[in-house]
Amino acid sequence: MSKKIPPMNPLRAFYVVARTKSLTKAAKELHVGQSAISKQLDVLEKYLGVKLFRREQRGISLTDIGQELGDRIMPAFDEIADATQSIIERGNDNKIRVHTYTTFAAKWLIPRLETFHKQYPEFTVLIINSVSHVDFEKDRIDFSIQLGSGNQPDTEVDLMFDDIIEPVCSAAFLQKHAPETRYPQALLRTRLLVSHYRPKGEWAMWAKAHDYLAEIADTPQMNFSSSVLTWQAAADGLGVAIGQAALLTDDIQEGNLVFPFNQPVRTGLSFYLLRPKVRREARKVVLFRDWILAQAAATRPLLPDC
């Protein structure tokens, strides 16, 4: 048999009146008129079938049964209020928790974070590295940056930029193995550097788009556990790797890597900024979202046309 619980609005009104011992104070706290409070108390008394208050010339006082009810429900409401305040304060603390891939954090997010810290020194960004999808209901995360299609139920989604790939290598490697810049395909017969976490067949995707499948058919490969290591190997002259243009803008500008082919391909995926759907967003969430989307907007013009 289910337990009966009185209507919550009348019960809350009773709690505030019992705690403040005043209709005036209760009405002010609940932002309603005294008549509205009186109506709520009447509803509760009719529901319970007992008198909870005595109306007196100078106000009201609790009956014995009203006092008993107040003594029993006030700790419960106080506990609810404390729990609510704790949750609100947790959402309004100075930590911004961002869930994303190690490669994205290392190559794009971390190099830009100093500008956020200069603008908002009161906040600390915590980066949680993971390749798994985030569960906002279970994980204490403010944002997740993911590569995908953007179809995430019950989630606020912002497009950052598209995933565009093309081969990268060091300038010295290009000069050594393809000195005739009109024929960079010579690079495809040297050594292909492959990242474990990138989609299988990514080299084939790019090669097929530009009719280079024959050139890579028998080329030896070297495998790495992450894209960060793969691109570092390319910068150190170990071979040619598939690069993600959005994550290598700094390396390209600084000359650590070059695009020898200038033949980019869109993978059909994009980087998205995800956050849980809530009615009220903390100030830190609004500020970080605005900042990171501005950084993403500054990245898009640097991406190759394809």
N, C-alpha and C positions, 0 to 999 in steps of 0.2 A: 504494500500500500504506500503510495507516494505521500510525502509530507506536504502539508499545506503551508504556503508562504503568503502573507498578505500582499496586496498591491504595493509595489516598491515606492512609488511617489508619495503616497500617504504615509508609508512607514518612514521614509526619509524625513518628511516634514515633522513627524512625531519625534524622531531622533533629535532634530535640531531644536525643537521647542523644549524637549526634556533636558537637553544639555544646557541651553541658554536660560531656561525658565522665563522666557519672554516671547510673546507673539511678535512684538516689534523687532526684536533682535533677529528672530528667526526669519521674518519677512525680508529684512535687510540682507541677511546672509544668502538667502535663496533667490534674491532679486525678484520678489513678487510682492503683491499687496497682502495686508493682514487678512483680508476677506478670503483670499485664495488659500492661505494657511488654514483658516478655520474650516473651509470646505473640505480640505484634505483630512483634517482631524476627524470631521464628521464621517467621512467615508470609512476611515479606519475603525472608528467606534462601531459603526453599523456592521462592518465585516466581522469584527470580533464579538459583537453583541454585549459589550461592556462599556462602562464609563471610564475614560482614561484621565479626564481633567474635570476640575471644578472651576466653573466660571465665577470669578469673584469681582468685587467692585474695583480692585486695584490690579486686576489681571487674571491670571489663571494659576492653578496649582495642580500637581499630580494627585490622583486618587491613590489608594494603597495598591490597587492592581496596576494602575498606570506606572507607579514607581517600580513595581516588580518588573514590568515589561521593559521599562527604561534601563534598569540595572542589567538586564540580560542582553539587550540588543546594542547598547552603547559600545561595549568592547568590540563587538563584531563590526560595527560601522567605523570605529576608530582603526581597526585592523585593515579594513578596506581602504580607508583614507591613507594610511601609512604605506600600504602596498602600492596604491596609485601614485603617490608622491615619489616613491622609490623608482617606479618605472619611468615616470616623467623625467626625473633627475638623471636616470641612466641614459635616456635619449638626448638629454641636454648637457651631457658631460663634454669635456674638451677633446675627446678622442673621436677621430673619424676612422672607421674601420672599412678598409677597401680590400675586397677579395678579387684576385686576378692571377694570371699566369706569371711565372717567374720571368719569362722572356719579356713580356709586356712591361712588367715592373722595371726590369733592368734597363731596357732599351728605350722606353718612352716615358713612363711615369716618373721614375726617380730623377732623371735629369731635369725635370721641370718643376719638381716639388719645392725647390728653394724659392721660386717666385710666389707660391702659395704661402709659405711660411713667412715671407717678408710682408705680405699683405695682411695675414691673419696670424700673428705670432702666438695668439692665445690658444690655438688649436694644434693638436698633434695627430699626424696621419699614421695609422698603423696598417701595414700591408700584410695581408694574409695570402701566402702563395699556395695555389692549388689549381690543378687542372680539372677538378670535379665541378659540377654545377652547384651553385649555392642554394640552400634552403633557408629563405628569409624567416620562415616560421620557427625553425629550429636553431639556426645559427645567429649569433649576435653580430650582424654585419649591416653596415649602412649602405654600401655600394658593392656591386660586382661588375667587373669589366670582362665581357666574354666575346668570343668570336663565334658568330653563328648567323641565324636568319632573323633574329629579333622577335621571334614568336615565343613570348614568355607569359603565360597566364598569371593574372593577379599581380602583375609587376609593371611598374612605370619604366618605360624603355626609351632611351635617347640614342639616336644614331651618332657615332663619332666619326668614323671614316671607313671606306671600303678596304677590303683585303686585296691588294694588288701584288703580284709576284713577278720576279724576273731574276735571272742569274746575277750574282755578284762575285767579285774576286778582288785581289789587290792590284794596284796599278803596276807593280813590278811583275806580278804573275802574268798580267795581260801583255806587257811588253816582251816578256820572255817567250811566251807560248803562242802569241798571236800578234807579232809586231806589225803585220799588215792589218790595220784597223778595219779595213773593208771586209775582212774575212775572219770575224771573231769565232766562227764555228770550230776553228782549230782547238779552242779551249774545251770543247765538248768531248774531245778524245784524250784528255789528260787524266783528270780524276774528279768524280762527282762527289761532293760532300753532302751527306744526308742526315737530317735531324730525326730522331726517333719519334718525337711528338707531332711532327708535321704530317698531314694526310698522306697516306700511301699513294704512290703514283703521281705526286706533285711534279716531279721532273718530267714524267710522261705527259702530264696535262700541258705544261708549258711547251715542251718539244712538239707535241702534236699541233698546237695552235700555230706554230711557225715552221712546220715541216722539217723538224730536226730529229725525228724519231730514229732515223738510220744512224745519225751521228752518235747517239748515246746508247745504241743497242748493246755494244760490247765494252763500254767504258767502265773501268774499275771504279768501285765506290769505297768511301770511307764513312763510317757511321758514328754519330755522336748522340749522347743522351739528351741534348737540348739544342734549341736553335742558337742560344747564346754561344755555346761552344762551337757550333758549326760555323757561325759567322766569324768567330775569332780565328778559327782554323783558316778560313778564306782570307782574312786580313793578314795572316802569317804566311801566306803563300803555299798552303797545302793543296789547294785545288779551287774549284768553282762551286758555289753553293746557290741554292734557291733562296732569294731574299724577299722579305716582306717590306715593301717600299715604305709603308707608314712608320715602321719601327727602325728604319735605317737612315732616316733623313739626316741625323747628326753625323753618322759615319760617312755618308756620301759628301756632305758639306765639308767635313774635316779631311777628306781624302783618304780615310782608312780603307774604304771600299769604293769600287766603281761599278757602274752598269755597263759592261762591255757590249751588250747587244742593243740596248734601248728598245727592247721589244716586250713591253709589259703585258700581263694577262690578268684579268679579273677572275678571282676564284668563285665568285657568286656569294661569298660570305662577307660579313662586315663586323667591325668592332662596335659593340653597344655598351652603353652605361645603363646598368639595371639598379633599381632600388625598390623596396617594398611599397605597395600602395597603402597610403595612410591619408586620413583627412587633414591631419595637422603635421607639418614637417618642421623639425627643429631648425634653428637658424644655421647651425653648422652644415646641415644637409643642403639647404638652399645655397649657401655660399660656395660649398665645394662643387656642387653641380654646375653652378654658373661659371666657376673658374675652369673646371676641366673641359666643359663644352667650348669655352673660349680658346683653350689650348688646342682642342681638336680642330676647331675652325681655322686656326693658324696653320695647322698641319696639312689640311686638305689641298691648298694651292701648291704645296711642294710635291704632291704626288704626280706621277707621270700620267699622261693622257693615254687612254686605251679604249 
